[in-house]
Structures are given as structure tokens and as C-alpha cells.
């Protein structure tokens, strides 16, 4: 987890499973051992096999599909579960309850 210059926190999640989506609940332990989580509006950006796949065809190789990442905004709470699509990289960014800049 990294603190961005805009005061938001960001975490990158990678699902290396090429066949299955996986769900995660994010909790961050502070120095006192308390769990904190994203809270309020967060941005969830995903780039995976639904957006991009390489077709290996020698000199005719090409991506199919060749789409941009998918970005959504949602309200996060301590029990929010994020779904990581198969073969994807996702970034969650927003405020973390209880963690000051």
C-alpha cells in the first residue's frame, strides 16, 4: 500500500489464476495492530484477459481483444469484498479509515 501525493492510498492486486476470478477483503494493520480498510468512495481499476489477450500468430500476432482498463467507483466499507477477474491486475485507491496522511 502506498500513499499517493493526492492523499489517497493505493494498492495493486494481481490475480495470476488464468481460469478463475478470486475475491479479497482488504484490511491494513496499523502500528497499534488495529485493522483499517478503505472507506468511502474508492476507485477500482482492472486490466485483465477480458480487456487484452495476445494472439500468437507469428508475423501476424495481434491483441484480441485490445480494450482499455475498466474503472469503477464504489462505496467501500470494512466488509467490502473486491472481485479480481481471472488473469488480471487491479488497483484500488481511496481513503483508508483510521490512517492519516
N, C-alpha and C positions, 0 to 999 in steps of 0.2 A: 504494500500500500504506500502510495506516495502523496505528498501534499503538493497540489498544483499552485502556481502563482496567484490564481484567482480565488484561493481559499477553499476550494473543493478538494476532496480526497478522491483518488483514482486507484482502481485495482484491475489488473489484467487476469483473465481466467482462460485457460486453454483446455479444451476437450479434445484429447488425442484419439478418442474412440471413433473410428471411421464408420461405425454401424449404428451407434446408439446415442441419443441425447441423454444428458445427465442433469439432475437438479442439485443445487447447492444453496445453503443458507449461510450468509456471511456474518461472522462475529469477530470482532477485533478486541483482544485483551489489552487494557491499558497497563501502566506501570504498577497500579494497585491491584491488578488481577481482575478488574471488572470487565465484563463483556460489553462492547459497544457495537452499534450497527448503523448502516446507512439509515437516514431518517429524512422524510420529506421528499421533495421532487428529486429524482435521480435520472440520469441518462444511461441507457443500456444500449451499447453499440456492438453488433455482432457481424463477423465476417466468416463465412464457412462454406461448405460444399454446396449449399443452396444458392450462394452468390457467385461462386467461382469454382470451376473444375477444369483441369488441364487435360486435353485430349492429345495423347501422344501418337502422332501420325507422321513421324519423320519430318521432312521439309514442309509438310502441310499441318504441323502441330498448331493447335489453337485452343483458346479457352472456350468452354461452352458449359454452363452459362458464363457470362462476363458482366456481372452486376455489381453495383456499389454496396458497401456495407449497409445494414439495416439499423436505423437508430430509432429508439422509442423512449418516451419519457413516462415514468410511472411514479406513484407514491410508494415509498419504501417504509417499512416498519421493522421492528426487531424480528418478526417471524416471516418476513418476505422471503420467498423461495425464487431463485433465478433458474431458468432452464437454459442450459448450454446446448445448442444444437450439435449434432454429430460433426466431427472434424471441424471445429470452429475455434476462433479466438474472439473473446468478448471483453469489453471494457465497461466497468460500472464506475460512474463518477457522480459525486454529490457530497452533501454534508454528512458527517458522522456524529450521531448524538453522543454527547459527553466528551468529545475530543475537540479541544480548542486549537486554534491555529498557533 
